[in-house]
Amino acid sequence: MPDLTALLAAAEEQGVGNALRALIVVSVVGAGLPTWFLLRGYRDNG
């Protein structure tokens, strides 16, 4: 199992790239799911 300090050092070397990538993914999914759910309700069932 890798050492925790080594993992933290590797994360700091990468900067905010991974955090920004995670934020973008969560934003897209967070906007997409309610949109899909709302549009599902307006779908014509006949």
N, CA, C and O atoms as CSV, one atom per row, in Angstrom:
chain,resi,resn,atom,element,x,y,z
A,1,MET,N,N,0.851,-1.180,0.000
A,1,MET,CA,C,0.000,0.000,0.000
A,1,MET,C,C,0.899,1.246,0.000
A,1,MET,O,O,1.843,1.326,0.785
A,2,PRO,N,N,0.611,2.207,-0.869
A,2,PRO,CA,C,1.467,3.395,-0.958
A,2,PRO,C,C,1.381,4.235,0.317
A,2,PRO,O,O,0.372,4.247,1.022
A,3,ASP,N,N,2.465,4.923,0.574
A,3,ASP,CA,C,2.525,5.802,1.735
A,3,ASP,C,C,1.645,7.028,1.505
A,3,ASP,O,O,1.605,7.570,0.401
A,4,LEU,N,N,0.944,7.460,2.545
A,4,LEU,CA,C,0.018,8.592,2.425
A,4,LEU,C,C,0.752,9.877,2.071
A,4,LEU,O,O,0.252,10.677,1.280
A,5,THR,N,N,1.926,10.082,2.645
A,5,THR,CA,C,2.666,11.306,2.334
A,5,THR,C,C,3.119,11.336,0.881
A,5,THR,O,O,3.183,12.403,0.270
A,6,ALA,N,N,3.435,10.159,0.322
A,6,ALA,CA,C,3.819,10.103,-1.087
A,6,ALA,C,C,2.628,10.441,-1.982
A,6,ALA,O,O,2.779,11.122,-2.997
A,7,LEU,N,N,1.449,9.963,-1.602
A,7,LEU,CA,C,0.245,10.281,-2.379
A,7,LEU,C,C,-0.075,11.771,-2.323
A,7,LEU,O,O,-0.441,12.375,-3.331
A,8,LEU,N,N,0.065,12.356,-1.140
A,8,LEU,CA,C,-0.195,13.795,-1.010
A,8,LEU,C,C,0.807,14.622,-1.798
A,8,LEU,O,O,0.444,15.634,-2.399
A,9,ALA,N,N,2.063,14.199,-1.799
A,9,ALA,CA,C,3.080,14.920,-2.555
A,9,ALA,C,C,2.805,14.827,-4.050
A,9,ALA,O,O,2.981,15.807,-4.774
A,10,ALA,N,N,2.378,13.668,-4.515
A,10,ALA,CA,C,2.059,13.502,-5.934
A,10,ALA,C,C,0.846,14.341,-6.309
A,10,ALA,O,O,0.793,14.900,-7.404
A,11,ALA,N,N,-0.126,14.434,-5.411
A,11,ALA,CA,C,-1.326,15.230,-5.692
A,11,ALA,C,C,-0.986,16.712,-5.770
A,11,ALA,O,O,-1.546,17.436,-6.594
A,12,GLU,N,N,-0.068,17.168,-4.914
A,12,GLU,CA,C,0.299,18.579,-4.939
A,12,GLU,C,C,1.096,18.934,-6.184
A,12,GLU,O,O,1.044,20.073,-6.648
A,13,GLU,N,N,1.822,17.987,-6.721
A,13,GLU,CA,C,2.585,18.253,-7.950
A,13,GLU,C,C,1.660,18.485,-9.138
A,13,GLU,O,O,1.993,19.247,-10.046
A,14,GLN,N,N,0.513,17.838,-9.138
A,14,GLN,CA,C,-0.412,17.965,-10.258
A,14,GLN,C,C,-1.215,19.261,-10.200
A,14,GLN,O,O,-1.807,19.666,-11.200
A,15,GLY,N,N,-1.240,19.900,-9.066
A,15,GLY,CA,C,-1.962,21.163,-8.943
A,15,GLY,C,C,-3.455,20.960,-8.877
A,15,GLY,O,O,-3.936,19.993,-8.287
A,16,VAL,N,N,-4.196,21.882,-9.490
A,16,VAL,CA,C,-5.648,21.850,-9.404
A,16,VAL,C,C,-6.289,21.102,-10.571
A,16,VAL,O,O,-7.511,21.118,-10.716
A,17,GLY,N,N,-5.483,20.453,-11.398
A,17,GLY,CA,C,-6.022,19.790,-12.586
A,17,GLY,C,C,-7.066,18.744,-12.280
A,17,GLY,O,O,-8.131,18.721,-12.896
A,18,ASN,N,N,-6.765,17.871,-11.323
A,18,ASN,CA,C,-7.716,16.811,-11.000
A,18,ASN,C,C,-8.954,17.359,-10.316
A,18,ASN,O,O,-10.063,16.890,-10.576
A,19,ALA,N,N,-8.783,18.344,-9.447
A,19,ALA,CA,C,-9.937,18.935,-8.769
A,19,ALA,C,C,-10.841,19.639,-9.776
A,19,ALA,O,O,-12.065,19.547,-9.690
A,20,LEU,N,N,-10.233,20.341,-10.727
A,20,LEU,CA,C,-11.022,21.031,-11.749
A,20,LEU,C,C,-11.743,20.033,-12.647
A,20,LEU,O,O,-12.900,20.239,-13.015
A,21,ARG,N,N,-11.057,18.959,-12.993
A,21,ARG,CA,C,-11.677,17.916,-13.816
A,21,ARG,C,C,-12.861,17.289,-13.078
A,21,ARG,O,O,-13.910,17.056,-13.679
A,22,ALA,N,N,-12.705,17.019,-11.800
A,22,ALA,CA,C,-13.797,16.445,-11.007
A,22,ALA,C,C,-14.959,17.431,-10.909
A,22,ALA,O,O,-16.121,17.032,-10.989
A,23,LEU,N,N,-14.655,18.701,-10.737
A,23,LEU,CA,C,-15.699,19.717,-10.656
A,23,LEU,C,C,-16.499,19.793,-11.955
A,23,LEU,O,O,-17.724,19.914,-11.925
A,24,ILE,N,N,-15.816,19.723,-13.083
A,24,ILE,CA,C,-16.500,19.781,-14.379
A,24,ILE,C,C,-17.385,18.557,-14.574
A,24,ILE,O,O,-18.523,18.675,-15.028
A,25,VAL,N,N,-16.862,17.380,-14.232
A,25,VAL,CA,C,-17.649,16.145,-14.385
A,25,VAL,C,C,-18.886,16.190,-13.500
A,25,VAL,O,O,-19.982,15.852,-13.948
A,26,VAL,N,N,-18.722,16.601,-12.254
A,26,VAL,CA,C,-19.862,16.669,-11.335
A,26,VAL,C,C,-20.870,17.706,-11.814
A,26,VAL,O,O,-22.076,17.492,-11.683
A,27,SER,N,N,-20.405,18.823,-12.366
A,27,SER,CA,C,-21.318,19.846,-12.873
A,27,SER,C,C,-22.128,19.346,-14.061
A,27,SER,O,O,-23.334,19.577,-14.141
A,28,VAL,N,N,-21.459,18.662,-14.981
A,28,VAL,CA,C,-22.158,18.151,-16.167
A,28,VAL,C,C,-23.185,17.094,-15.774
A,28,VAL,O,O,-24.323,17.123,-16.243
A,29,VAL,N,N,-22.785,16.169,-14.920
A,29,VAL,CA,C,-23.713,15.126,-14.480
A,29,VAL,C,C,-24.825,15.740,-13.646
A,29,VAL,O,O,-25.987,15.353,-13.775
A,30,GLY,N,N,-24.477,16.697,-12.789
A,30,GLY,CA,C,-25.480,17.344,-11.950
A,30,GLY,C,C,-26.490,18.151,-12.746
A,30,GLY,O,O,-27.640,18.288,-12.326
A,31,ALA,N,N,-26.084,18.682,-13.875
A,31,ALA,CA,C,-27.028,19.408,-14.732
A,31,ALA,C,C,-27.773,18.454,-15.661
A,31,ALA,O,O,-28.930,18.696,-16.004
A,32,GLY,N,N,-27.123,17.386,-16.061
A,32,GLY,CA,C,-27.732,16.448,-17.008
A,32,GLY,C,C,-28.839,15.604,-16.407
A,32,GLY,O,O,-29.864,15.379,-17.051
A,33,LEU,N,N,-28.652,15.139,-15.197
A,33,LEU,CA,C,-29.674,14.280,-14.589
A,33,LEU,C,C,-31.006,14.995,-14.365
A,33,LEU,O,O,-32.042,14.449,-14.745
A,34,PRO,N,N,-31.031,16.190,-13.767
A,34,PRO,CA,C,-32.332,16.875,-13.630
A,34,PRO,C,C,-32.945,17.237,-14.978
A,34,PRO,O,O,-34.165,17.191,-15.139
A,35,THR,N,N,-32.111,17.596,-15.941
A,35,THR,CA,C,-32.628,17.912,-17.279
A,35,THR,C,C,-33.306,16.696,-17.883
A,35,THR,O,O,-34.414,16.787,-18.412
A,36,TRP,N,N,-32.626,15.546,-17.798
A,36,TRP,CA,C,-33.201,14.301,-18.319
A,36,TRP,C,C,-34.499,13.971,-17.598
A,36,TRP,O,O,-35.481,13.581,-18.230
A,37,PHE,N,N,-34.509,14.127,-16.276
A,37,PHE,CA,C,-35.695,13.807,-15.486
A,37,PHE,C,C,-36.865,14.710,-15.855
A,37,PHE,O,O,-37.994,14.240,-15.992
A,38,LEU,N,N,-36.598,16.021,-16.017
A,38,LEU,CA,C,-37.671,16.947,-16.376
A,38,LEU,C,C,-38.177,16.695,-17.786
A,38,LEU,O,O,-39.385,16.706,-18.024
A,39,LEU,N,N,-37.267,16.469,-18.721
A,39,LEU,CA,C,-37.693,16.217,-20.096
A,39,LEU,C,C,-38.457,14.905,-20.221
A,39,LEU,O,O,-39.322,14.772,-21.087
A,40,ARG,N,N,-38.150,13.948,-19.374
A,40,ARG,CA,C,-38.886,12.694,-19.355
A,40,ARG,C,C,-40.349,12.944,-19.035
A,40,ARG,O,O,-41.230,12.296,-19.601
A,41,GLY,N,N,-40.614,13.878,-18.133
A,41,GLY,CA,C,-41.987,14.163,-17.721
A,41,GLY,C,C,-42.786,14.846,-18.823
A,41,GLY,O,O,-44.012,14.737,-18.854
A,42,TYR,N,N,-42.107,15.552,-19.732
A,42,TYR,CA,C,-42.816,16.248,-20.813
A,42,TYR,C,C,-42.936,15.403,-22.073
A,42,TYR,O,O,-43.490,15.851,-23.077
A,43,ARG,N,N,-42.417,14.184,-22.021
A,43,ARG,CA,C,-42.470,13.325,-23.202
A,43,ARG,C,C,-43.923,12.945,-23.507
A,43,ARG,O,O,-44.715,12.718,-22.592
A,44,ASP,N,N,-44.258,12.880,-24.764
A,44,ASP,CA,C,-45.606,12.518,-25.192
A,44,ASP,C,C,-45.777,11.007,-25.055
A,44,ASP,O,O,-45.048,10.241,-25.685
A,45,ASN,N,N,-46.725,10.581,-24.246
A,45,ASN,CA,C,-46.924,9.145,-24.007
A,45,ASN,C,C,-47.889,8.523,-25.000
A,45,ASN,O,O,-48.166,7.327,-24.901
A,46,GLY,N,N,-48.401,9.270,-25.935
A,46,GLY,CA,C,-49.386,8.710,-26.844
A,46,GLY,C,C,-48.850,8.660,-28.187
A,46,GLY,O,O,-49.534,8.215,-29.109
